[in-house]
Amino acid sequence: MAVNNEVEEISEKQFNSFVSKSEICAIDFWASWCMPCLIMHPVIEEMAGKFKGKIEFAKVNVDDNSKLAEKFSVLSIPTLIIFKKGKEVGRIIGSLSQEKIEEKLRKYI
């Protein structure tokens, strides 16, 4: 799996500043033991490249940042939460095709 490091991993400490500094951002809530999450990683990386300059991407490991996952009621992973000006405006839950994710993300730009 080729990873081009487009998507930064952030912690609870970095979360608020990342979300508030981005006009639109998408946060991927995932875990290393979650096979659908691992399948989605290259798709999220691809989206980060496609939407560069329009949507900022980051990922949050739910095992390392359980309070954050709890705060946003992330009950299943992968969950991609979209924020606009610091407020949650949408969610994409589960493992979807690149085309489906791209289609859903376009609604926010």
N, CA, C and O atoms as a Tinker XYZ file with bonds, in Angstrom:
   436  protein
     1  N      0.859000   -1.186000    0.000000    73     2
     2  CA     0.000000    0.000000    0.000000    64     1     3
     3  C      0.900000    1.242000    0.000000    63     2     4     5
     4  O      1.679000    1.458000    0.928000    81     3
     5  N      0.781000    2.029000   -1.027000    73     3     6
     6  CA     1.597000    3.241000   -1.136000    64     5     7
     7  C      0.949000    4.385000   -0.369000    63     6     8     9
     8  O     -0.199000    4.751000   -0.625000    81     7
     9  N      1.686000    4.933000    0.555000    73     7    10
    10  CA     1.174000    6.057000    1.339000    64     9    11
    11  C      2.050000    7.268000    1.039000    63    10    12    13
    12  O      3.272000    7.217000    1.176000    81    11
    13  N      1.409000    8.348000    0.631000    73    11    14
    14  CA     2.197000    9.537000    0.282000    64    13    15
    15  C      2.181000   10.584000    1.396000    63    14    16    17
    16  O      2.579000   11.730000    1.189000    81    15
    17  N      1.718000   10.176000    2.575000    73    15    18
    18  CA     1.724000   11.038000    3.757000    64    17    19
    19  C      0.968000   12.345000    3.592000    63    18    20    21
    20  O      1.280000   13.327000    4.265000    81    19
    21  N     -0.013000   12.372000    2.715000    73    19    22
    22  CA    -0.871000   13.551000    2.547000    64    21    23
    23  C     -1.690000   13.782000    3.817000    63    22    24    25
    24  O     -1.938000   14.923000    4.207000    81    23
    25  N     -2.108000   12.689000    4.456000    73    23    26
    26  CA    -3.039000   12.789000    5.577000    64    25    27
    27  C     -2.283000   12.668000    6.891000    63    26    28    29
    28  O     -1.714000   11.625000    7.215000    81    27
    29  N     -2.295000   13.756000    7.630000    73    27    30
    30  CA    -1.592000   13.837000    8.912000    64    29    31
    31  C     -2.437000   13.170000   10.001000    63    30    32    33
    32  O     -3.661000   13.299000   10.022000    81    31
    33  N     -1.763000   12.462000   10.897000    73    31    34
    34  CA    -2.457000   11.894000   12.050000    64    33    35
    35  C     -2.415000   12.931000   13.166000    63    34    36    37
    36  O     -1.354000   13.462000   13.494000    81    35
    37  N     -3.575000   13.214000   13.745000    73    35    38
    38  CA    -3.635000   14.217000   14.813000    64    37    39
    39  C     -4.178000   13.580000   16.094000    63    38    40    41
    40  O     -4.854000   12.552000   16.062000    81    39
    41  N     -3.864000   14.215000   17.211000    73    39    42
    42  CA    -4.307000   13.740000   18.526000    64    41    43
    43  C     -5.383000   14.683000   19.068000    63    42    44    45
    44  O     -5.733000   15.686000   18.446000    81    43
    45  N     -5.884000   14.329000   20.229000    73    43    46
    46  CA    -6.887000   15.184000   20.882000    64    45    47
    47  C     -6.345000   16.598000   21.074000    63    46    48    49
    48  O     -7.084000   17.571000   20.924000    81    47
    49  N     -5.058000   16.715000   21.405000    73    47    50
    50  CA    -4.450000   18.028000   21.648000    64    49    51
    51  C     -4.440000   18.893000   20.396000    63    50    52    53
    52  O     -4.616000   20.109000   20.474000    81    51
    53  N     -4.235000   18.267000   19.243000    73    51    54
    54  CA    -4.137000   19.015000   17.987000    64    53    55
    55  C     -5.491000   19.227000   17.313000    63    54    56    57
    56  O     -5.617000   20.070000   16.424000    81    55
    57  N     -6.487000   18.476000   17.727000    73    55    58
    58  CA    -7.765000   18.425000   17.028000    64    57    59
    59  C     -8.425000   19.794000   16.853000    63    58    60    61
    60  O     -8.738000   20.194000   15.732000    81    59
    61  N     -8.636000   20.513000   17.958000    73    59    62
    62  CA    -9.358000   21.788000   17.879000    64    61    63
    63  C     -8.673000   22.804000   16.980000    63    62    64    65
    64  O     -9.333000   23.496000   16.205000    81    63
    65  N     -7.347000   22.896000   17.080000    73    63    66
    66  CA    -6.652000   23.874000   16.234000    64    65    67
    67  C     -6.720000   23.451000   14.769000    63    66    68    69
    68  O     -6.850000   24.303000   13.890000    81    67
    69  N     -6.634000   22.140000   14.489000    73    67    70
    70  CA    -6.717000   21.673000   13.107000    64    69    71
    71  C     -8.087000   21.996000   12.516000    63    70    72    73
    72  O     -8.184000   22.524000   11.409000    81    71
    73  N     -9.140000   21.676000   13.260000    73    71    74
    74  CA   -10.503000   21.884000   12.764000    64    73    75
    75  C    -10.823000   23.372000   12.637000    63    74    76    77
    76  O    -11.485000   23.779000   11.682000    81    75
    77  N    -10.364000   24.185000   13.585000    73    75    78
    78  CA   -10.702000   25.614000   13.539000    64    77    79
    79  C     -9.893000   26.383000   12.488000    63    78    80    81
    80  O    -10.358000   27.408000   11.989000    81    79
    81  N     -8.688000   25.904000   12.144000    73    79    82
    82  CA    -7.878000   26.621000   11.146000    64    81    83
    83  C     -8.277000   26.258000    9.718000    63    82    84    85
    84  O     -7.882000   26.947000    8.778000    81    83
    85  N     -9.047000   25.197000    9.541000    73    83    86
    86  CA    -9.438000   24.740000    8.206000    64    85    87
    87  C    -10.835000   25.236000    7.875000    63    86    88    89
    88  O    -11.758000   25.093000    8.677000    81    87
    89  N    -10.988000   25.821000    6.689000    73    87    90
    90  CA   -12.322000   26.223000    6.216000    64    89    91
    91  C    -13.224000   24.986000    6.164000    63    90    92    93
    92  O    -14.322000   24.972000    6.721000    81    91
    93  N    -12.728000   23.949000    5.478000    73    91    94
    94  CA   -13.430000   22.662000    5.397000    64    93    95
    95  C    -12.394000   21.575000    5.661000    63    94    96    97
    96  O    -11.314000   21.581000    5.069000    81    95
    97  N    -12.727000   20.641000    6.555000    73    95    98
    98  CA   -11.812000   19.526000    6.785000    64    97    99
    99  C    -12.591000   18.233000    6.979000    63    98   100   101
   100  O    -13.769000   18.235000    7.337000    81    99
   101  N    -11.899000   17.140000    6.734000    73    99   102
   102  CA   -12.477000   15.806000    6.899000    64   101   103
   103  C    -11.546000   15.023000    7.815000    63   102   104   105
   104  O    -10.354000   14.886000    7.543000    81   103
   105  N    -12.110000   14.516000    8.895000    73   103   106
   106  CA   -11.331000   13.759000    9.875000    64   105   107
   107  C    -11.733000   12.291000    9.790000    63   106   108   109
   108  O    -12.901000   11.941000    9.959000    81   107
   109  N    -10.752000   11.448000    9.527000    73   107   110
   110  CA   -10.956000   10.005000    9.413000    64   109   111
   111  C    -10.718000    9.363000   10.777000    63   110   112   113
   112  O     -9.582000    9.304000   11.247000    81   111
   113  N    -11.784000    8.883000   11.412000    73   111   114
   114  CA   -11.674000    8.154000   12.679000    64   113   115
   115  C    -11.463000    6.684000   12.331000    63   114   116   117
   116  O    -12.285000    6.080000   11.641000    81   115
   117  N    -10.358000    6.108000   12.810000    73   115   118
   118  CA    -9.971000    4.761000   12.413000    64   117   119
   119  C     -9.245000    4.047000   13.551000    63   118   120   121
   120  O     -8.993000    4.637000   14.601000    81   119
   121  N     -8.909000    2.774000   13.336000    73   119   122
   122  CA    -8.083000    2.004000   14.271000    64   121   123
   123  C     -7.232000    1.027000   13.466000    63   122   124   125
   124  O     -7.630000    0.579000   12.391000    81   123
   125  N     -6.063000    0.707000   13.998000    73   123   126
   126  CA    -5.117000   -0.149000   13.270000    64   125   127
   127  C     -5.609000   -1.587000   13.109000    63   126   128   129
   128  O     -5.175000   -2.286000   12.193000    81   127
   129  N     -6.500000   -2.035000   13.976000    73   127   130
   130  CA    -7.019000   -3.410000   13.901000    64   129   131
   131  C     -8.254000   -3.524000   13.001000    63   130   132   133
   132  O     -8.758000   -4.624000   12.772000    81   131
   133  N     -8.734000   -2.397000   12.497000    73   131   134
   134  CA    -9.978000   -2.352000   11.711000    64   133   135
   135  C     -9.676000   -2.546000   10.220000    63   134   136   137
   136  O     -9.135000   -1.649000    9.573000    81   135
   137  N    -10.027000   -3.716000    9.679000    73   135   138
   138  CA    -9.717000   -4.005000    8.274000    64   137   139
   139  C    -10.382000   -3.003000    7.313000    63   138   140   141
   140  O     -9.709000   -2.529000    6.398000    81   139
   141  N    -11.676000   -2.657000    7.476000    73   139   142
   142  CA   -12.258000   -1.648000    6.581000    64   141   143
   143  C    -11.515000   -0.308000    6.656000    63   142   144   145
   144  O    -11.410000    0.399000    5.653000    81   143
   145  N    -11.004000    0.041000    7.834000    73   143   146
   146  CA   -10.230000    1.284000    7.986000    64   145   147
   147  C     -8.959000    1.215000    7.156000    63   146   148   149
   148  O     -8.598000    2.174000    6.473000    81   147
   149  N     -8.285000    0.077000    7.219000    73   147   150
   150  CA    -7.036000   -0.088000    6.475000    64   149   151
   151  C     -7.292000   -0.075000    4.974000    63   150   152   153
   152  O     -6.480000    0.438000    4.204000    81   151
   153  N     -8.412000   -0.636000    4.566000    73   151   154
   154  CA    -8.800000   -0.620000    3.154000    64   153   155
   155  C     -9.070000    0.820000    2.705000    63   154   156   157
   156  O     -8.780000    1.182000    1.565000    81   155
   157  N     -9.623000    1.634000    3.599000    73   155   158
   158  CA    -9.977000    3.018000    3.263000    64   157   159
   159  C     -8.774000    3.966000    3.235000    63   158   160   161
   160  O     -8.849000    5.028000    2.617000    81   159
   161  N     -7.672000    3.607000    3.889000    73   159   162
   162  CA    -6.512000    4.518000    3.950000    64   161   163
   163  C     -6.063000    5.026000    2.583000    63   162   164   165
   164  O     -5.917000    6.236000    2.410000    81   163
   165  N     -5.835000    4.137000    1.592000    73   163   166
   166  CA    -5.396000    4.676000    0.294000    64   165   167
   167  C     -6.464000    5.543000   -0.376000    63   166   168   169
   168  O     -6.138000    6.467000   -1.122000    81   167
   169  N     -7.731000    5.248000   -0.111000    73   167   170
   170  CA    -8.824000    6.060000   -0.676000    64   169   171
   171  C     -8.795000    7.454000   -0.059000    63   170   172   173
   172  O     -8.928000    8.451000   -0.769000    81   171
   173  N     -8.622000    7.526000    1.254000    73   171   174
   174  CA    -8.553000    8.820000    1.954000    64   173   175
   175  C     -7.330000    9.600000    1.460000    63   174   176   177
   176  O     -7.414000   10.807000    1.234000    81   175
   177  N     -6.196000    8.913000    1.294000    73   175   178
   178  CA    -4.986000    9.558000    0.769000    64   177   179
   179  C     -5.261000   10.133000   -0.620000    63   178   180   181
   180  O     -4.857000   11.255000   -0.926000    81   179
   181  N     -5.942000    9.366000   -1.444000    73   179   182
   182  CA    -6.282000    9.796000   -2.804000    64   181   183
   183  C     -7.186000   11.036000   -2.762000    63   182   184   185
   184  O     -6.983000   11.982000   -3.523000    81   183
   185  N     -8.181000   11.023000   -1.869000    73   183   186
   186  CA    -9.096000   12.165000   -1.736000    64   185   187
   187  C     -8.339000   13.404000   -1.275000    63   186   188   189
   188  O     -8.618000   14.512000   -1.732000    81   187
   189  N     -7.380000   13.217000   -0.371000    73   187   190
   190  CA    -6.577000   14.346000    0.117000    64   189   191
   191  C     -5.836000   15.002000   -1.046000    63   190   192   193
   192  O     -5.711000   16.225000   -1.100000    81   191
   193  N     -5.355000   14.198000   -1.958000    73   191   194
   194  CA    -4.684000   14.728000   -3.134000    64   193   195
   195  C     -5.653000   15.423000   -4.076000    63   194   196   197
   196  O     -5.367000   16.510000   -4.580000    81   195
   197  N     -6.803000   14.793000   -4.313000    73   195   198
   198  CA    -7.803000   15.340000   -5.247000    64   197   199
   199  C     -8.395000   16.655000   -4.751000    63   198   200   201
   200  O     -8.656000   17.561000   -5.543000    81   199
   201  N     -8.608000   16.758000   -3.437000    73   199   202
   202  CA    -9.261000   17.936000   -2.871000    64   201   203
   203  C     -8.261000   18.913000   -2.242000    63   202   204   205
   204  O     -8.645000   19.791000   -1.470000    81   203
   205  N     -6.987000   18.753000   -2.577000    73   203   206
   206  CA    -5.933000   19.622000   -2.017000    64   205   207
   207  C     -6.294000   21.090000   -2.258000    63   206   208   209
   208  O     -6.645000   21.482000   -3.371000    81   207
   209  N     -6.201000   21.892000   -1.197000    73   207   210
   210  CA    -6.540000   23.301000   -1.310000    64   209   211
   211  C     -8.028000   23.581000   -1.101000    63   210   212   213
   212  O     -8.434000   24.737000   -0.979000    81   211
   213  N     -8.836000   22.530000   -1.059000    73   211   214
   214  CA   -10.281000   22.697000   -0.850000    64   213   215
   215  C    -10.738000   22.078000    0.464000    63   214   216   217
   216  O    -11.517000   22.674000    1.207000    81   215
   217  N    -10.242000   20.870000    0.740000    73   215   218
   218  CA   -10.578000   20.174000    1.985000    64   217   219
   219  C     -9.276000   19.691000    2.608000    63   218   220   221
   220  O     -8.463000   19.045000    1.948000    81   219
   221  N     -9.084000   20.013000    3.896000    73   219   222
   222  CA    -7.925000   19.516000    4.646000    64   221   223
   223  C     -8.313000   18.161000    5.245000    63   222   224   225
   224  O     -9.427000   17.998000    5.744000    81   223
   225  N     -7.407000   17.202000    5.197000    73   223   226
   226  CA    -7.672000   15.872000    5.741000    64   225   227
   227  C     -6.749000   15.570000    6.905000    63   226   228   229
   228  O     -5.592000   15.989000    6.923000    81   227
   229  N     -7.271000   14.840000    7.875000    73   227   230
   230  CA    -6.467000   14.338000    8.993000    64   229   231
   231  C     -7.101000   13.034000    9.455000    63   230   232   233
   232  O     -8.246000   12.731000    9.122000    81   231
   233  N     -6.336000   12.268000   10.229000    73   231   234
   234  CA    -6.901000   11.048000   10.778000    64   233   235
   235  C     -6.677000   10.992000   12.281000    63   234   236   237
   236  O     -5.695000   11.514000   12.809000    81   235
   237  N     -7.623000   10.342000   12.953000    73   235   238
   238  CA    -7.592000   10.214000   14.403000    64   237   239
   239  C     -7.738000    8.729000   14.740000    63   238   240   241
   240  O     -8.722000    8.089000   14.370000    81   239
   241  N     -6.746000    8.196000   15.444000    73   239   242
   242  CA    -6.802000    6.807000   15.884000    64   241   243
   243  C     -7.708000    6.749000   17.120000    63   242   244   245
   244  O     -7.404000    7.361000   18.144000    81   243
   245  N     -8.818000    6.015000   17.018000    73   243   246
   246  CA    -9.795000    5.991000   18.109000    64   245   247
   247  C     -9.257000    5.299000   19.362000    63   246   248   249
   248  O     -9.710000    5.591000   20.469000    81   247
   249  N     -8.302000    4.389000   19.200000    73   247   250
   250  CA    -7.717000    3.723000   20.369000    64   249   251
   251  C     -6.857000    4.686000   21.181000    63   250   252   253
   252  O     -6.846000    4.635000   22.411000    81   251
   253  N     -6.139000    5.563000   20.486000    73   251   254
   254  CA    -5.264000    6.527000   21.157000    64   253   255
   255  C     -6.009000    7.787000   21.602000    63   254   256   257
   256  O     -5.527000    8.530000   22.457000    81   255
   257  N     -7.193000    8.023000   21.014000    73   255   258
   258  CA    -7.948000    9.261000   21.264000    64   257   259
   259  C     -9.413000    8.943000   21.540000    63   258   260   261
   260  O    -10.310000    9.479000   20.888000    81   259
   261  N     -9.642000    8.072000   22.509000    73   259   262
   262  CA   -10.998000    7.588000   22.777000    64   261   263
   263  C    -11.951000    8.704000   23.235000    63   262   264   265
   264  O    -13.146000    8.655000   22.943000    81   263
   265  N    -11.428000    9.705000   23.946000    73   263   266
   266  CA   -12.295000   10.809000   24.392000    64   265   267
   267  C    -12.846000   11.585000   23.205000    63   266   268   269
   268  O    -13.994000   12.027000   23.219000    81   267
   269  N    -12.030000   11.745000   22.193000    73   267   270
   270  CA   -12.440000   12.455000   20.980000    64   269   271
   271  C    -13.506000   11.644000   20.235000    63   270   272   273
   272  O    -14.508000   12.196000   19.779000    81   271
   273  N    -13.285000   10.350000   20.117000    73   271   274
   274  CA   -14.266000    9.474000   19.459000    64   273   275
   275  C    -15.586000    9.518000   20.228000    63   274   276   277
   276  O    -16.661000    9.544000   19.630000    81   275
   277  N    -15.494000    9.525000   21.544000    73   275   278
   278  CA   -16.687000    9.600000   22.401000    64   277   279
   279  C    -17.401000   10.944000   22.218000    63   278   280   281
   280  O    -18.623000   10.993000   22.078000    81   279
   281  N    -16.635000   12.016000   22.221000    73   279   282
   282  CA   -17.190000   13.365000   22.081000    64   281   283
   283  C    -18.033000   13.489000   20.811000    63   282   284   285
   284  O    -19.077000   14.141000   20.818000    81   283
   285  N    -17.578000   12.864000   19.725000    73   283   286
   286  CA   -18.294000   12.945000   18.452000    64   285   287
   287  C    -19.163000   11.717000   18.178000    63   286   288   289
   288  O    -19.621000   11.511000   17.054000    81   287
   289  N    -19.387000   10.902000   19.217000    73   287   290
   290  CA   -20.251000    9.713000   19.114000    64   289   291
   291  C    -19.898000    8.834000   17.918000    63   290   292   293
   292  O    -20.768000    8.415000   17.155000    81   291
   293  N    -18.599000    8.566000   17.774000    73   291   294
   294  CA   -18.151000    7.657000   16.717000    64   293   295
   295  C    -18.380000    6.238000   17.224000    63   294   296   297
   296  O    -17.638000    5.737000   18.070000    81   295
   297  N    -19.418000    5.603000   16.694000    73   295   298
   298  CA   -19.814000    4.280000   17.169000    64   297   299
   299  C    -19.317000    3.167000   16.263000    63   298   300   301
   300  O    -19.214000    2.019000   16.694000    81   299
   301  N    -19.010000    3.488000   15.024000    73   299   302
   302  CA   -18.424000    2.485000   14.143000    64   301   303
   303  C    -17.350000    3.154000   13.306000    63   302   304   305
   304  O    -17.405000    4.353000   13.031000    81   303
   305  N    -16.375000    2.357000   12.907000    73   303   306
   306  CA   -15.270000    2.893000   12.127000    64   305   307
   307  C    -15.117000    2.059000   10.868000    63   306   308   309
   308  O    -15.457000    0.876000   10.873000    81   307
   309  N    -14.620000    2.636000    9.802000    73   307   310
   310  CA   -14.179000    4.022000    9.679000    64   309   311
   311  C    -15.349000    5.006000    9.619000    63   310   312   313
   312  O    -16.401000    4.711000    9.051000    81   311
   313  N    -15.144000    6.164000   10.210000    73   311   314
   314  CA   -16.093000    7.273000   10.125000    64   313   315
   315  C    -15.308000    8.510000    9.705000    63   314   316   317
   316  O    -14.321000    8.883000   10.339000    81   315
   317  N    -15.760000    9.131000    8.638000    73   315   318
   318  CA   -15.154000   10.366000    8.146000    64   317   319
   319  C    -16.117000   11.491000    8.504000    63   318   320   321
   320  O    -17.235000   11.541000    7.991000    81   319
   321  N    -15.683000   12.399000    9.388000    73   319   322
   322  CA   -16.537000   13.519000    9.797000    64   321   323
   323  C    -16.049000   14.777000    9.081000    63   322   324   325
   324  O    -14.864000   15.110000    9.108000    81   323
   325  N    -16.992000   15.463000    8.445000    73   323   326
   326  CA   -16.665000   16.679000    7.703000    64   325   327
   327  C    -17.049000   17.888000    8.553000    63   326   328   329
   328  O    -18.164000   17.976000    9.067000    81   327
   329  N    -16.100000   18.818000    8.689000    73   327   330
   330  CA   -16.311000   20.047000    9.443000    64   329   331
   331  C    -16.180000   21.235000    8.508000    63   330   332   333
   332  O    -15.308000   21.264000    7.640000    81   331
   333  N    -17.051000   22.210000    8.692000    73   331   334
   334  CA   -16.974000   23.453000    7.943000    64   333   335
   335  C    -16.951000   24.573000    8.983000    63   334   336   337
   336  O    -17.866000   24.697000    9.797000    81   335
   337  N    -15.904000   25.378000    8.946000    73   335   338
   338  CA   -15.710000   26.460000    9.923000    64   337   339
   339  C    -15.852000   25.953000   11.361000    63   338   340   341
   340  O    -16.460000   26.613000   12.204000    81   339
   341  N    -15.285000   24.774000   11.630000    73   339   342
   342  CA   -15.264000   24.222000   12.981000    64   341   343
   343  C    -16.503000   23.469000   13.411000    63   342   344   345
   344  O    -16.522000   22.894000   14.499000    81   343
   345  N    -17.541000   23.456000   12.588000    73   343   346
   346  CA   -18.801000   22.778000   12.944000    64   345   347
   347  C    -18.991000   21.539000   12.074000    63   346   348   349
   348  O    -18.726000   21.560000   10.872000    81   347
   349  N    -19.456000   20.454000   12.705000    73   347   350
   350  CA   -19.728000   19.240000   11.947000    64   349   351
   351  C    -20.870000   19.479000   10.965000    63   350   352   353
   352  O    -21.937000   19.961000   11.343000    81   351
   353  N    -20.631000   19.135000    9.690000    73   351   354
   354  CA   -21.669000   19.306000    8.671000    64   353   355
   355  C    -22.031000   17.992000    7.981000    63   354   356   357
   356  O    -22.988000   17.945000    7.208000    81   355
   357  N    -21.280000   16.931000    8.253000    73   355   358
   358  CA   -21.616000   15.665000    7.623000    64   357   359
   359  C    -20.729000   14.527000    8.079000    63   358   360   361
   360  O    -19.688000   14.730000    8.704000    81   359
   361  N    -21.177000   13.306000    7.744000    73   359   362
   362  CA   -20.437000   12.091000    8.086000    64   361   363
   363  C    -20.539000   11.092000    6.950000    63   362   364   365
   364  O    -21.557000   10.992000    6.264000    81   363
   365  N    -19.466000   10.365000    6.777000    73   363   366
   366  CA   -19.458000    9.236000    5.857000    64   365   367
   367  C    -19.012000    8.044000    6.711000    63   366   368   369
   368  O    -17.881000    8.008000    7.196000    81   367
   369  N    -19.900000    7.086000    6.886000    73   367   370
   370  CA   -19.615000    5.952000    7.766000    64   369   371
   371  C    -19.438000    4.690000    6.937000    63   370   372   373
   372  O    -20.225000    4.392000    6.038000    81   371
   373  N    -18.380000    3.958000    7.267000    73   371   374
   374  CA   -18.138000    2.679000    6.607000    64   373   375
   375  C    -17.158000    2.785000    5.459000    63   374   376   377
   376  O    -16.645000    3.855000    5.130000    81   375
   377  N    -16.922000    1.639000    4.868000    73   375   378
   378  CA   -15.988000    1.520000    3.762000    64   377   379
   379  C    -16.754000    1.658000    2.453000    63   378   380   381
   380  O    -17.543000    0.783000    2.099000    81   379
   381  N    -16.526000    2.749000    1.739000    73   379   382
   382  CA   -17.220000    3.008000    0.479000    64   381   383
   383  C    -16.210000    3.109000   -0.653000    63   382   384   385
   384  O    -15.009000    3.243000   -0.419000    81   383
   385  N    -16.703000    3.045000   -1.862000    73   383   386
   386  CA   -15.828000    3.169000   -3.026000    64   385   387
   387  C    -15.287000    4.599000   -3.109000    63   386   388   389
   388  O    -15.861000    5.538000   -2.556000    81   387
   389  N    -14.189000    4.726000   -3.805000    73   387   390
   390  CA   -13.573000    6.038000   -4.019000    64   389   391
   391  C    -14.575000    6.978000   -4.690000    63   390   392   393
   392  O    -14.666000    8.152000   -4.328000    81   391
   393  N    -15.319000    6.469000   -5.657000    73   391   394
   394  CA   -16.294000    7.287000   -6.386000    64   393   395
   395  C    -17.377000    7.821000   -5.450000    63   394   396   397
   396  O    -17.742000    8.995000   -5.518000    81   395
   397  N    -17.891000    6.946000   -4.572000    73   395   398
   398  CA   -18.947000    7.349000   -3.625000    64   397   399
   399  C    -18.435000    8.424000   -2.662000    63   398   400   401
   400  O    -19.125000    9.409000   -2.400000    81   399
   401  N    -17.237000    8.231000   -2.144000    73   399   402
   402  CA   -16.680000    9.200000   -1.198000    64   401   403
   403  C    -16.451000   10.536000   -1.888000    63   402   404   405
   404  O    -16.762000   11.591000   -1.335000    81   403
   405  N    -15.908000   10.486000   -3.094000    73   403   406
   406  CA   -15.666000   11.712000   -3.840000    64   405   407
   407  C    -16.975000   12.455000   -4.098000    63   406   408   409
   408  O    -17.045000   13.674000   -3.943000    81   407
   409  N    -17.991000   11.727000   -4.484000    73   407   410
   410  CA   -19.314000   12.303000   -4.743000    64   409   411
   411  C    -19.867000   12.979000   -3.485000    63   410   412   413
   412  O    -20.396000   14.088000   -3.555000    81   411
   413  N    -19.741000   12.307000   -2.338000    73   411   414
   414  CA   -20.244000   12.875000   -1.087000    64   413   415
   415  C    -19.440000   14.095000   -0.660000    63   414   416   417
   416  O    -20.016000   15.068000   -0.172000    81   415
   417  N    -18.118000   14.065000   -0.834000    73   415   418
   418  CA   -17.266000   15.185000   -0.434000    64   417   419
   419  C    -17.507000   16.429000   -1.287000    63   418   420   421
   420  O    -17.412000   17.551000   -0.789000    81   419
   421  N    -17.816000   16.237000   -2.556000    73   419   422
   422  CA   -18.051000   17.378000   -3.460000    64   421   423
   423  C    -19.194000   18.273000   -2.976000    63   422   424   425
   424  O    -19.219000   19.466000   -3.278000    81   423
   425  N    -20.133000   17.703000   -2.230000    73   423   426
   426  CA   -21.273000   18.481000   -1.717000    64   425   427
   427  C    -20.838000   19.564000   -0.725000    63   426   428   429
   428  O    -21.576000   20.519000   -0.482000    81   427
   429  N    -19.646000   19.414000   -0.157000    73   427   430
   430  CA   -19.207000   20.341000    0.893000    64   429   431
   431  C    -18.313000   21.466000    0.373000    63   430   432   433
   432  O    -17.943000   22.365000    1.128000    81   431
   433  N    -17.966000   21.419000   -0.914000    73   431   434
   434  CA   -17.073000   22.482000   -1.422000    64   433   435
   435  C    -17.815000   23.422000   -2.345000    63   434   436
   436  O    -17.227000   24.371000   -2.863000    81   435
